[in-house]
Amino acid sequence: MGFVYSRTIRFQDTDAAGVVYFAAALAICHEAYEASLAAAGVDLGSFFSRCFRDPSSEQAIAVPIVHAEIDFWQPMICGEPYQIELTPTRLAASQFQIRYRLSRRDQPHRPCSQAATMHVCIDPEQRTRVSLPPCLEHWLEMHSKS
């Protein structure tokens, strides 16, 4: 089952036309990603630090976003409540994708926008791919659609 994050659009998220700016929409998606990690028990302070170490192996890892995309069908307006449903999918032993569906909270089946980010797990010193650590395996199991 995917993870659902609720968020009201703030003035700071909008552009001069009063609608959500594309970069702000991607930042909102990242907020949902962070909330889903926390819900799976991931310590965000260490996970997003430069020296995150997988507790099970002590291997240093980083999980950069290597691709992002977003499409809009309806404007997202300041002050309105939205929900962001995210669904992660494993693509390889070291790689996963997250799909995001953004919709008004009162119209969850009518998306305003959708986005996707692709992430790769690497050893930050060697800059080589490594397998996802157990904390991300657990996160994937919790939030992937079966």
Contacts in CASP RR format, 6 or more apart in sequence:
PFRMAT RR
TARGET T0000
AUTHOR 0000-0000-0000
METHOD contacts of the structure
MODEL  1
MGFVYSRTIRFQDTDAAGVVYFAAALAICHEAYEASLAAAGVDLGSFFSR
CFRDPSSEQAIAVPIVHAEIDFWQPMICGEPYQIELTPTRLAASQFQIRY
RLSRRDQPHRPCSQAATMHVCIDPEQRTRVSLPPCLEHWLEMHSKS
1 143 0 8 1.000
1 145 0 8 1.000
1 146 0 8 1.000
2 85 0 8 1.000
2 86 0 8 1.000
2 87 0 8 1.000
2 143 0 8 1.000
2 144 0 8 1.000
2 145 0 8 1.000
3 32 0 8 1.000
3 35 0 8 1.000
3 36 0 8 1.000
3 39 0 8 1.000
3 85 0 8 1.000
3 86 0 8 1.000
3 87 0 8 1.000
3 142 0 8 1.000
3 143 0 8 1.000
4 83 0 8 1.000
4 84 0 8 1.000
4 85 0 8 1.000
5 31 0 8 1.000
5 32 0 8 1.000
5 35 0 8 1.000
5 36 0 8 1.000
5 83 0 8 1.000
5 84 0 8 1.000
5 85 0 8 1.000
5 86 0 8 1.000
6 81 0 8 1.000
6 82 0 8 1.000
6 83 0 8 1.000
6 84 0 8 1.000
6 105 0 8 1.000
7 28 0 8 1.000
7 31 0 8 1.000
7 32 0 8 1.000
7 81 0 8 1.000
7 82 0 8 1.000
7 83 0 8 1.000
7 84 0 8 1.000
8 79 0 8 1.000
8 80 0 8 1.000
8 81 0 8 1.000
8 82 0 8 1.000
9 20 0 8 1.000
9 76 0 8 1.000
9 77 0 8 1.000
9 78 0 8 1.000
9 79 0 8 1.000
9 80 0 8 1.000
9 82 0 8 1.000
10 78 0 8 1.000
10 79 0 8 1.000
11 78 0 8 1.000
12 24 0 8 1.000
13 20 0 8 1.000
13 21 0 8 1.000
13 24 0 8 1.000
13 25 0 8 1.000
13 27 0 8 1.000
13 28 0 8 1.000
13 76 0 8 1.000
13 78 0 8 1.000
14 20 0 8 1.000
14 21 0 8 1.000
14 24 0 8 1.000
14 77 0 8 1.000
14 78 0 8 1.000
15 21 0 8 1.000
18 75 0 8 1.000
18 77 0 8 1.000
18 78 0 8 1.000
19 75 0 8 1.000
19 76 0 8 1.000
19 77 0 8 1.000
20 28 0 8 1.000
20 75 0 8 1.000
20 76 0 8 1.000
20 77 0 8 1.000
20 113 0 8 1.000
22 70 0 8 1.000
22 72 0 8 1.000
25 70 0 8 1.000
25 72 0 8 1.000
25 76 0 8 1.000
25 102 0 8 1.000
25 113 0 8 1.000
25 115 0 8 1.000
26 68 0 8 1.000
26 70 0 8 1.000
26 115 0 8 1.000
26 117 0 8 1.000
28 82 0 8 1.000
28 84 0 8 1.000
28 102 0 8 1.000
29 70 0 8 1.000
29 84 0 8 1.000
29 86 0 8 1.000
29 98 0 8 1.000
29 100 0 8 1.000
29 102 0 8 1.000
29 115 0 8 1.000
29 117 0 8 1.000
30 117 0 8 1.000
31 84 0 8 1.000
32 84 0 8 1.000
32 86 0 8 1.000
32 100 0 8 1.000
33 86 0 8 1.000
33 98 0 8 1.000
33 117 0 8 1.000
34 44 0 8 1.000
34 48 0 8 1.000
36 86 0 8 1.000
36 88 0 8 1.000
36 139 0 8 1.000
36 142 0 8 1.000
36 143 0 8 1.000
37 44 0 8 1.000
37 47 0 8 1.000
37 139 0 8 1.000
38 44 0 8 1.000
39 142 0 8 1.000
40 135 0 8 1.000
40 138 0 8 1.000
40 139 0 8 1.000
40 142 0 8 1.000
40 143 0 8 1.000
41 135 0 8 1.000
41 138 0 8 1.000
42 135 0 8 1.000
42 136 0 8 1.000
42 139 0 8 1.000
46 52 0 8 1.000
46 53 0 8 1.000
47 63 0 8 1.000
47 135 0 8 1.000
50 62 0 8 1.000
50 124 0 8 1.000
51 60 0 8 1.000
52 60 0 8 1.000
52 61 0 8 1.000
52 62 0 8 1.000
53 59 0 8 1.000
53 60 0 8 1.000
53 61 0 8 1.000
54 61 0 8 1.000
54 133 0 8 1.000
54 134 0 8 1.000
54 135 0 8 1.000
55 133 0 8 1.000
55 134 0 8 1.000
55 135 0 8 1.000
56 133 0 8 1.000
56 134 0 8 1.000
57 133 0 8 1.000
59 123 0 8 1.000
59 130 0 8 1.000
59 133 0 8 1.000
60 123 0 8 1.000
60 124 0 8 1.000
60 125 0 8 1.000
61 121 0 8 1.000
61 122 0 8 1.000
61 123 0 8 1.000
61 124 0 8 1.000
61 130 0 8 1.000
61 133 0 8 1.000
62 121 0 8 1.000
62 122 0 8 1.000
62 123 0 8 1.000
62 124 0 8 1.000
63 119 0 8 1.000
63 120 0 8 1.000
63 121 0 8 1.000
63 122 0 8 1.000
63 136 0 8 1.000
64 119 0 8 1.000
64 120 0 8 1.000
64 122 0 8 1.000
65 117 0 8 1.000
65 118 0 8 1.000
65 119 0 8 1.000
66 118 0 8 1.000
66 119 0 8 1.000
66 120 0 8 1.000
67 116 0 8 1.000
67 117 0 8 1.000
67 118 0 8 1.000
68 115 0 8 1.000
68 116 0 8 1.000
68 117 0 8 1.000
68 118 0 8 1.000
69 115 0 8 1.000
69 116 0 8 1.000
70 113 0 8 1.000
70 114 0 8 1.000
70 115 0 8 1.000
70 116 0 8 1.000
71 113 0 8 1.000
71 114 0 8 1.000
71 115 0 8 1.000
72 112 0 8 1.000
72 113 0 8 1.000
73 111 0 8 1.000
73 112 0 8 1.000
73 113 0 8 1.000
74 110 0 8 1.000
74 112 0 8 1.000
74 113 0 8 1.000
75 112 0 8 1.000
76 82 0 8 1.000
76 102 0 8 1.000
76 112 0 8 1.000
76 113 0 8 1.000
80 104 0 8 1.000
81 104 0 8 1.000
81 105 0 8 1.000
81 106 0 8 1.000
82 102 0 8 1.000
82 103 0 8 1.000
82 104 0 8 1.000
82 105 0 8 1.000
82 112 0 8 1.000
83 102 0 8 1.000
83 103 0 8 1.000
83 104 0 8 1.000
83 105 0 8 1.000
83 108 0 8 1.000
84 100 0 8 1.000
84 101 0 8 1.000
84 102 0 8 1.000
85 100 0 8 1.000
85 101 0 8 1.000
85 103 0 8 1.000
85 108 0 8 1.000
86 98 0 8 1.000
86 99 0 8 1.000
86 100 0 8 1.000
86 101 0 8 1.000
86 143 0 8 1.000
87 98 0 8 1.000
87 99 0 8 1.000
87 143 0 8 1.000
87 144 0 8 1.000
87 145 0 8 1.000
88 96 0 8 1.000
88 97 0 8 1.000
88 98 0 8 1.000
88 99 0 8 1.000
88 139 0 8 1.000
88 140 0 8 1.000
88 143 0 8 1.000
88 144 0 8 1.000
89 96 0 8 1.000
89 97 0 8 1.000
89 98 0 8 1.000
89 99 0 8 1.000
89 144 0 8 1.000
90 96 0 8 1.000
90 132 0 8 1.000
90 140 0 8 1.000
90 144 0 8 1.000
91 97 0 8 1.000
91 118 0 8 1.000
93 131 0 8 1.000
93 132 0 8 1.000
94 120 0 8 1.000
94 121 0 8 1.000
94 122 0 8 1.000
94 129 0 8 1.000
94 130 0 8 1.000
94 131 0 8 1.000
94 132 0 8 1.000
95 118 0 8 1.000
95 119 0 8 1.000
95 120 0 8 1.000
95 121 0 8 1.000
95 129 0 8 1.000
96 118 0 8 1.000
96 119 0 8 1.000
96 132 0 8 1.000
96 136 0 8 1.000
96 140 0 8 1.000
97 116 0 8 1.000
97 117 0 8 1.000
97 118 0 8 1.000
97 119 0 8 1.000
98 116 0 8 1.000
98 117 0 8 1.000
98 119 0 8 1.000
99 114 0 8 1.000
99 115 0 8 1.000
99 116 0 8 1.000
100 113 0 8 1.000
100 114 0 8 1.000
100 115 0 8 1.000
100 116 0 8 1.000
100 117 0 8 1.000
101 111 0 8 1.000
101 113 0 8 1.000
101 114 0 8 1.000
102 111 0 8 1.000
102 112 0 8 1.000
102 113 0 8 1.000
102 114 0 8 1.000
102 115 0 8 1.000
103 109 0 8 1.000
103 110 0 8 1.000
103 111 0 8 1.000
103 112 0 8 1.000
104 110 0 8 1.000
104 112 0 8 1.000
120 129 0 8 1.000
121 129 0 8 1.000
121 130 0 8 1.000
121 131 0 8 1.000
121 132 0 8 1.000
121 133 0 8 1.000
121 136 0 8 1.000
122 128 0 8 1.000
122 129 0 8 1.000
122 130 0 8 1.000
123 129 0 8 1.000
123 130 0 8 1.000
132 140 0 8 1.000
END
